[in-house]
Amino acid sequence: MLSMDEITELLTRQWNYPDLADGAALARLWRTAAARGWFDPGDLTDTVALVRATGAAACPLPVMDGFVAAGLLTEAPETVARIRAADVRIVVAPADPAAETIPFAEGGTAASHVLVLPPAGGRASVRPVEFAVPQPGLASPAWARLHLGGPEAVVDVGPEQADRALSLLRLGLTVRAMAAARRTHDRSLAHAKVRRQFGRPIGGFGAVQQRAATREIELRAGELLIDDAVRRHGEDAPDRILATELAVCHAVAVAPRIQVSAHHNLGAGGYFEEHEAPWLFRRVHADIALLPSCPPPLATVADILLGSAAGLPAVASTAPAAAMREQVRAFGAEHRTDAREFAKGDDPALVAAMSARKWFGMTWPTADGGRHATLAEQLALQDETAYHQLPVAHAMAAVSVVGAPVVTYGTSEQKATYLPRIQDGTLTFCLGYSEPEAGSDLASLTTTAIRDGDDWVINGTKSWIANAHTAQYIWLAVRTDVDAKLPLAGISMFMVPMASAGISTEQHQALSGQICCTVTFDDVRVSDSARIGPVNRGWQVITDTLTGERLLLASDIAGMCRRQFDELLAAGRADPDRVLGPPGSAGRARLSGMAVQVQAVNVLLAEAAEQAERAERAERGAAHTARLAAAMAGVLAAEAAEQLSRDALEILGPAAALHTPDAPGAGIFELGLRLSVLAFLGGGTNDVQRGLIARGLGLN
């Protein structure tokens, strides 16, 4: 396999718009690429890397066609050798064996042969191109209508072979389209950093940042879905075609949108053909437009899922995380409940049962009562408890929000006071961050703690504090230096007993059913022993565990989404045509889209967990990547939660809006819709998270 630098150099030298990008240039590139080994039968991963490179260059060189043809023509080794040498420049066309023409052939003006592939399997034939008629339009170079001669080689292709070939061809178009969209996005980011309007770079404008972050999320999710499909094809996994269709369905929805959004950022300069963006625009839309000419081997995502007992493909994970997931699934099946009712709080018996299994605090060091479990294991626990709707959310939150900072910054006395109670699930707390004028922007908080001898005196108001009326403690962020030059430099963290004199609460019921409170501090005196971490370093105490907290919140949302999707899928399987409509219906298309959203969240979470664990090992650049990945997973999870709940109610009708034992999903759909607003707000609103993502991409 050539290095990516060599691949890029070859494409730059032999393929560029507008001067060197016609059929003749494609034929020359085809021969040179063949001489470099691009068409040697080999590893699918290497082929996908080559396809990505051609997509980024807006080049239609049919590398995946060559890979597929070589795989089907093992009984015609002379033809394979000629493909490797580019003596046969082959494209693969799903068509009737008797077809005399191929109407829409990408790269057809440079092709010498077509492998005509019966979509259901049968006699596939290699046939020469007698002549090609260009079909001017969106694609550049133009597609061609190919007129074919008689067979030069014939092979029998079984149905499974045909399915795999069609799946790989669809994957190739998807990879190329997404790579072209990625290239335009990257160019638009570079442009936004230097293009100045109204006295500053346009990358600092909120609208530009929001669009850029959305594109990055959609691109990264799509790339991970593609990688997952490639892995499953490489393993010959039984769900490889479903995984591919998830990636295809995602690309169809987002690639054109990404391309157009990036064009908006590039402005007029990116609209003219001296720039590469117009050619990338053509590439994205042409590849997406070609997908229907290569039919999905097992129909749509919805059809595959409705026609089998299987669910969405399990995302790759480490062995310990997979083992943890299986343990929690068994536990959840044993203690299965209806949709959680947050107003009722945790179930003490379930909390005790989980504590007995030592699941609370398992990621902590052994000296602090843990077992150094990985973040991926913790995320599996979080995801499955949410999926099974186990009422243990408060005990789970105590582990990450309070336990993790105490493990890192607590004194031995503080650890002895709090950690055992967190591990047995008996410590209850509320989160004291938000204020009337400080939500996502904690730098604006005004609640103060003023030193008075060995004590601190706290004054101020916290808003929207869930469960403050029943909590034993409040995990409290306060300003301890009102004169700090940098607002974040003057914050400290305290664990304050809610029974302290001077604390009052006013209750409000949230849309979720939770009781939230306005908490007022009036000369509340606490000992310095209540402070966790250094004075004026509270922001570091918060942010050291923020990536993990965001991932756990996103994982909780993801588990809820998976449960809703599976409940909807079960209802659809019971009566597919009535619930969703016949094949090809809008209802089935909507189910496919929901499946893609849920799976996209799953793969983003898995990547974020991997990056966070790399950051814990202090690998270079991993902390930055982990923060971005966590924010992207959180944003996508919240949006999936909202869309999925709304779609489910529209599909299932009024009964899904009920919260009764006999309602669809026992009320989980209407609960999910109510919680979706909280998903958008929790851990910093999605708009704020997009701003952080954009700044992480260098837009300021």
N, C-alpha and C positions, 0 to 999 in steps of 0.2 A: 504494500500500500504506500502510495506517495505521501509525502508530508502535505499538510494543508497549505503551506507556503508555496510548494511546487504546483499544487492544483490551482491555486489562485493566480500564480504567475502565468501559467499556461492560458487560463481563461482571459486574463487581462491582455495578454499579447495577441491572442488569436480570435478574441470575441469581444467587440465593444461597439456600442451604439454611438452615432448613427452610421459610422463609416464601414464597419466590418461586422455586419450582423445579418447577412442575407443567406439564401440557400447555399451558395457556393462557399461562403465562409464556414457554414455549418458542416459541409462535407469535408473541408480541409481540417477543421477541428476534430471531426470524427476520426479521421485517419491518424492524426497526431495523438489523440487521446488513446486510441487503440494501441499505438506503438508504445505508449507509456503504461499499458496494462489496465486501462479503465474497464475493458470489456472481458477481462479474464474471469472465468467462473471462480467465485470466492465467497467471502463472508458478506452477509446481508448488511451488517453494520458498516463495512467499508463502502458498500454501494450507496447506502443512505447518506453517508458523508459526502460522496461525490454528487449525489442529487441535490443535497443542500447547497453545495458550492455552485452548481449550475443555476439553481434558483436565485441565489444572491447575485448572479451575473445576468439574470433575465435570459438565460440561454436554454433552448428546448432540446439540447442533446439528450437522446432517449437512453440514458444509462440504465434505468430500471428495466426498460424493454429488453436490453441486451442480457441483463441478469436473468430475467424471467425466461427468455428464449433459451438460454444456455441450460437452464434447469429442466426445461421440457424436452430438449433435443439430445438427451444423453445417448439415445440410440442412433443419432446421426452425427458422429464425432467429426466428420469432415466439415459439415456445416458449422459446427461450433468453432472449429479452428478458423474457418473463414470469417466468422463473426469476430473472433478475437483479433484478427488481422485487419478488420474493416474492409475486407474484400466483399463481405456481405454486410451492408449497413441496414440493420433490421429494425422494424417496429412491429409491435404486437397489436393485433386488432381483434377484439372479440366480435365474431361475426359468423354467419352461416357458412359452412364449408364451401357452398356453391357460389358464394358472393363473387361477383366480377369486379366490383368497385368498393373502395373504402371511402366514405364521404368526407370524413374529417380526420386527417392524419397530421399530427404534430410532427414537424421535421420532415414532412413527406417529400418536399422538393429535393432533399438530400439523401433520402432513403433509396436503397436498391432493391430491397426485398420486404415482404410482409409475412409474418407468421399469423395465419388466420386461425384463430382459436375458437372452437365451438364453446359457448359459455357453460353449457351443461356437461362438457366433456364429449369425446368422440375422436374423429380423425382430424388432427391439426396438420396444416400443410404450410410449407415454406414456398412462397410464390414470388416471382420477380415482378418488379414494377415496370410495366411496359411504357407508361407515360404518366406524368403527374400534371394536374391542372390546379394552379394556385387558386385559393379561395380567399380573396382579400377581405379584411375585416379587422377585428380586434387583435387577433394574434399577429405577432411579428417575430420571425418571418411568418408569412401567411400559411395557414393550414392548406393542405392539398387534397384534392380528390384523386385517389390513386386507382388506376386501371391495371388489373393484374393479369399476368400470364398463367400458364399451367404450373402445377406443382413440381418442384424440384426435389423436395423431400417430404415424406409423410410419416407422422408418428401417431400412435394411439395415446390419448390423454384420458385418464380416468376422471371421474367426477371430483374426487378430492384434490387431484392435481389441478384441475381447472379452477376449483374454488380458491386454492392457494394462489394460483397465478393471477386471477382477477383481483384478489385481495391485495397482492403486492403491487399490481398496476395502479390500483386506487390509492394505495399508500404512497407510491412514487409521485403521483400528481399532488397529493396533499403535502408531502414534504417540500416539493418544489414551490408550491404556492406560498406556504408558510415561510420558507426561506426568503422568497422575494419580498414578502410583507415585512419580515424582520429587517432586511436590508434598508427598505424605505424608512422604517421606524428609526433605525440607528442613524440614518442620514438626517432625519428630521430633528433628532436630539442634538446632533452636532450643530445643525443650523441654529437651533434655539439658543445655544450657548453663546453664539457670536452675533446673531442678528439683533440689532438694536432698534427699538422703536420707542418714541416718547422718552428718550433719554436713558433707557436701560435695556438689558437683554430680554428678549421676549420669553425666555425660559423662566423668568421670574413672575410672569403673569399667571394668575390662578387658573384661568381656563386652559392655557397651554399645559400647565402641570397636570391638571385633572385628566386631560385627554392622553397625555404621555403615560401616566400611570396606568390608565385603563388598557392602553395598548400593550404595555409591558406585562400586565397580568394575563391578558388573553394570549399573548405570544408564549409566555413561559408555560402556561397551562397546556397549550397546544403542543409545544415541543416535548413536554413530559408525557403527554398522551401518545405521541409518535414514538418516543423512546420505549414506552411500555409495550406498544404493539410490535416494535422491532424485536424486543427481547422475547416476547411470546412466540413470534414466528421462529426465532432462532432456537427456541426450546421445543418447537413443534407442539406448543400447548393447545389443548382442546378449545380454549376460548380466544385463540389468536385472531380469528376473523371478527368476533365481537369487539375485541380491543381495537382492531383496525378501523371498524366502522365508527366507533366512538371518536377516534382521532379525525376521521373523515368528516363526520357530522359537525364536529367542533370547527374544523377549518372552513367548511361551507358557510357557517354562521359568522365567523369572525374575520377571516382573511380579507375579504373585500372591505369590510368595515375598518380594519386596521389600515389598509392601504389608503383609503380615502381620508381617514383622520390624519395620517402622516402627511398627505398632500396638503391638507389645510394648514398644517404648521409650516410647510415649505413655502407656501405662498406662491406668488407669480413666478419666482425663479425656478420652482420645481415643476412648472407646467409646460415648459418648452423643451424640445427634444435634444437640446445640447446637454441637459441634465439627465441623469439615469432614471429619475423617478417615473417619467412617462412610460419607459420601457418595462420597468418593474410593474407598473400599473397594468400594462397589457398582459404581462406574464401571470400575475395573480388571477386576473379575471378570466383569461383564456384557460388556465389549468382547472379552475373551478367549473367553468362552463363545459369542459370535456368530461367531467366525471359521469354524467348520465350515459355517455357512450360506452362506458365500461361498467356494466351493471353490478351491483353488490351481489356477491355469491349466495348469501343467505338472506337476502332482502334487508330491510332496515333494522336499526337497533331495536326498535319497539317490537318488530315481528320476531326477531331472534329471542328476545326476552319473554314475550308472550307464548312462544311456542316451545319453551323448555322450562324445566324446574330450576335452572341455574339463575343466580343473580348477577350483579355486576362483577367483573373480574377483581379478585383480591389484589390489592396493591402490594408490590414486593416489599418485604420488611426483613429485619434481622430475625434470626431464630429465636432469641429471647422475647422479642416483641410478639412474634407469631404465637409462641407458647403462652404468653400472658393473655393475648386476645382469646385463645381457646379456653383458658381457665375462666375468664370473665364471662364468656358466652355461656359456658356451662352453669356458672353461678346465676347469670341473668335468666336462663331458661328455667332454673329451679325457683327463682323468686320473681317471675315475670309479673309485671303490674300494668295497669292501664296508664294513660298519659299522666305525667307528673302534675300534681297540683301544688304550685309553689307556696300558696298560702298556708299549706299544712306543714311545710318544713320537712326535715329529714325524718326517716323512719328509724327510730333507735335500734330496733332489732337488726335491720339491714346494716346499719353502721357498725354495730357490734360484730356482726358476722364478717364484714370486710376487714375490720380491725384484727379479728382473730387470724385472718389470712396474711396479716402484716402488709397490706396493700397501701396503707397510708404512710407516706414518708419513705417509701422503698428506695427512692433515688438519693436519699441522704447518705452521708458516710456511715460506715459501721460504728464509729465512735459516737455518733449521734442517734443510733438506733435504726439506721437504714441498712441497705445492702448494696449500695452503689448501683442500683438498677439504672438503665439508660432512660433518656427522655422518650425514646420510641416506645418503651414499655409503659411509661406513664401516660403517653398519648393513647396507646391502645386501651388502657384502663378507662381513661376519660371518655373515649369514643364509644366503647361498649356499654358503659353505665348510662350514657345518654341514649344510645340506641335502645336499650332495654327499659328506659324510662325509670331507672332505679332512683328513689328519692333519697339521695345521699349527696346532693350538690353542695350543701354548706360544708360538710366534712371534707369533701374533695377540695373546695376552694381554700380552706384553712391551710392545707398542705403547701400549696404554691404561693399564696399571697402572704401568709405570715410565716409559715415554717421555713421556707427557703431563705428569707432574709435573716431569720433568727439563727439558722445554721451557719450562715456566712458571717454575720456581724454580732450575734448575741454573745453576752458574757456566759460563763459557766452557770451562773445563777439563773440567768434568763433562759438558757437552754433547759435547765432542770425544771423550771416553772412551766414552760409552754410546750416543749416538744412531746413529752409523754402524753399530755392531754390531747394534742393534735393527733397523735398516733392512735389513741383509743377513741377518737371521734367525739370527745366530750367538750372540747373547747369551741365556743361559739364566738364569732366576731362579726363586725361590720366594717365596711371599707370607707374611711373618712378622707376622701380626696376632693370630691366635687363641692363647689360653693356656688352661691347665686351668680357670681361673675367669673367663675373658674371651673370649666368643665374639662375639655380635652387639653386646655392650656393651663397646666398646673403652675406655671411660672406666675400666673396672676392671682394665686391664692393669697388671702389677707388674714386668715386666722393666725393669731400670733401665740407664741410661747415665750414669755420673758423670764429670764433667770432671776431667782430670788433665793439666795443662799444655796442650799442643797436641793431646792425645789424649782419647779417651773410653774408659771401661772398662765393659763390658757384662756384666751378670749376670741370669740368669733362664731361663725355659723357654717355648718356643713349642710348641703342639700342633697335630696334624692338618695338617702342612705338606706339601702335595703336591709331589713331585719334589725335595724337599730333598736327597736322596741323590745327585742328578746335577747340581744347579744350580751355576752359577758364583757367583751372588750371592743374598743374601736381602734383599728389600725389607722393612725392619724398622721397626716402630713400637715405641718404647721411652719410658719415663718419664724425663725429664731434670730434672724439678722435683717431688720427692716431697712438697713442702709447698704446692704450688699449691692455692689455695682452690677453684678450679673444676677438677675432675679433668682435663677435656679441655684445660685451658690448659697442662698440664705435659708434653705429648707432643712428641717430635721424630722425624724420619724419617731413616733411614740406609740406604745401599746398602753392605752388608757382604759382603766376599768369603767364601764358604763354606769356603775353605781356611785361614781365619784360625786361629791357635793358640787352643785353648780351646773350639772348637765341636765338639760330638759329636752324632750322630744315631742314633735307634733307629727301625727301619723297621716299618711296619704296612701290610698290604694292605687297601685299601678295597673296598667292595662294587662299585665301578665297575671294579676291576682296577688302579687306580692304586696306586702306592706312596706313602704319606704317612708323615711322620716326626714324632717328638718331637725337637725341636732344643734342646739345652742349651747355654747360654753361661756359661762359667766363667772370669771375669776376661779376657774377650776384649777386646783393645786394638785400637782403630782410630783412624786419624787423623781430625782434624776435616774433612778433605777428603771423607770418606765421608758427611757430613751433607748432606741435600738440603733446602733451605729453611731458614727462620729457626729458631733455638732456641726450644723451647716453642710452636711454631706448627705442629706436625705435623698437628693435626686439620684445620687449614685446607688444608694440602697434600693431605690425603686427600680432604676433602669438595669441594674445587674441581673434582675430576674424577670425583666419586662418581656424579653423574647419568649421565654418559657411560658409566662402567663398568657401572652397573646395566643400562643400555639394551643394551650390548653382550652382557652375560650373558643378558639376556632374549631378544635376537635370536638368540643361539646356540641357546637352548632352542627358540625358535620354528622355526628352520630344521630342527632335528631332528624336531619335531612334524610339520611339513609333509611331510618325507620319509616318516615313518611313515604318515601319512594317505594319501599318494599310493601307497605300497606296498600298503596295505590296499585302496584303491580299485582298484588294478590287479588284485588277487586277486579282488575282487568282480566286476569287469567280465568276468573270464574265465569265471565261472560264478555269476551273481548269485543265483539261487534256492537253489543248494546252499550257498554261502558265507554269504549274508545272509538268505535266505528270500524269499518272494514279496512283491509290493507290499502294504503295510500291515502287514508283519511287525515284530516287536520288533527284529530285527537291522537292518532298514533304518532304523527310528527311531533306533537307536543310532548308525548311520553319520551320519544327519542331525545328531544332537547333537554328534558329533565334528567335523563340518565347521564347525558354528557356533563351537565352542570355538577351533579353529585360526584361523578368520577374525576372531574377536573379538580374539585376541592380535595378529593382523596390523594391525588398524585402531588398536588402542591403541598399538602400537609406532610406527606412522606419526605419530600425534598427538604422542606423547612426543618424537619426533625433531624435529618442527616446533617444539614449545615450547622444546626445548633450544637450537635454533638461534636462536629469538627471544631467549632468555636471553643467548646469546653476543653478540647485538646490543644488549644492555642495555635491552630493551624493558620497560616498567614491569610488574611483576607476573609476568613470564614465568619468572623463576627459580623462584619458588614453585610455579607451575603445572607447570613441567617436572619438579621433584622429585616432585610428586604423581603425575604421569602415568608417570614412570619406575617408581615403586614399584608402581603399579597394574598396569603391563604385566608387571613381574617376577612379581608374585603370580599373576596370571592365567596366565602362561606356565608357571609351575611346576605349577599345578594341572591345566592342560590336559595337560602331559606325563605326569603320573601317571595321569590318567583315560584318556587315549588309549592308553597302553601296556597298561593293565589290560584295557580293552575289547577291544583287538586280540587279546590272548592268549585271551580268552574266545570271541571270534568265530572265530578261526582254529584254535584247539585246540592240542594238545600240540606240534605241529611248530613253532609260533611261539615256543615256549620254548627252542628250540635255537639255538646260535650256530655254524652250519655254512654253507658256501657254498650248499648246496641247500635250506636252511631258508627259509620265507617271509621276504622282505626280507633274506635273508642274515644273519639274526641281529639285525636292528635293533630288533625289538620287545622281545626280552628285555633287550637292552642299554638300550633306552629306559626300561624299567621300573626297572632297577638305577640308572640315572642320575637318575631322577625324584626320588629322595630327596635327592641332591645339589642338584638344582634348587631344592628347597624350602629348603635350608640356605644356599646360596651368596649372598654379598652381604648377609647378615642374614636370619634365618628369615622365613617368610611371616607368622608371628604378630607378629614385631617390625615388619615392614613395614606390617602392618595398623595397628599402634599408631601408627606414624609418619603414616600416611594420616589416621587419626582426628584426631591432633593438628593436622595440616594443615587439617582441616575445622573446627578450633576447639574440639575436645573435649579438655579438660584436667582 
